[in-house]
Amino acid sequence: PIVGGESHQVSAAVGTVVLGGTASMFIYPLLFKYVPFLASSPNLMGIYTGSTIHEIAGVVAAGNAMGVGVASTAVVTKLARVLLLAPVLTILSWMENRKCQREAEAAGIEVCKEDCKIVLPWFAFCFVAISALNSAITFPTALVRTAGKVSSFSLVCAMAALGVDSDFKEIQKLGRRPLLLAAALWGWLTFGGLGAARFFLGV
């Protein structure tokens, strides 16, 4: 809702993210095994993994394939990225709001608040709040397990709803551009992310 994407565009985006994440789950353990400076630094590999793989599930899978040391650092790094969603998405929503207002002014159209409104990413704020609460309070194991099951079920329902609302013909009309863009971004994350991780760690 923040950038106003159509359901078929969202489906294409989700599909390319899953594709890239799945590829990374197999490639990163191979890099850790065969690239000397990565194999000698689980901390670097963990930060690299957590900062460049899109999905939390992919980070967990790739991290566990490389050992506990890599996995723990990777998950913490990934969760730090997720925490940044709240401010980043709020800024994006504000930018879209300003763009909408400028376009309306240029066209001489008077808009109401509903036409150009800031959409707050409540899911991201809730994640931050629950993370903070979980850091301060120890929840019962049974409650955490139940919450995990509810979360998984909700995710399945959301993905199913996205699929029902999507039109495969409309996705096909998007052509090769989403795949090319996704491949370029995945390549940038894979190589640029490694360079950034080495730079900030001084490796």
Sequence and secondary structure as in RCSB ss.txt:
>XXXX:A:sequence
PIVGGESHQVSAAVGTVVLGGTASMFIYPLLFKYVPFLASSPNLMGIYTGSTIHEIAGVVAAGNAMGVGVASTAV
VTKLARVLLLAPVLTILSWMENRKCQREAEAAGIEVCKEDCKIVLPWFAFCFVAISALNSAITFPTALVRTAGKV
SSFSLVCAMAALGVDSDFKEIQKLGRRPLLLAAALWGWLTFGGLGAARFFLGV
>XXXX:A:secstr
  S   HHHHHHHHHHHHHHHHHHHHHHHHHHHH HHHHT HHHHHHHHHHH S HHHHHHHHHHH HHHHHHHH
HHHHHHHHTHHHHHHHHHHHHHHHHHHHHHHTT    TTTS     HHHHHHHHHHHHHHHS   HHHHHHHHHH
HHHHHHHHHHHHHHT  HHHHHHTTTHHHHHHHHHHHIIIIIHHHHHHHHHT 
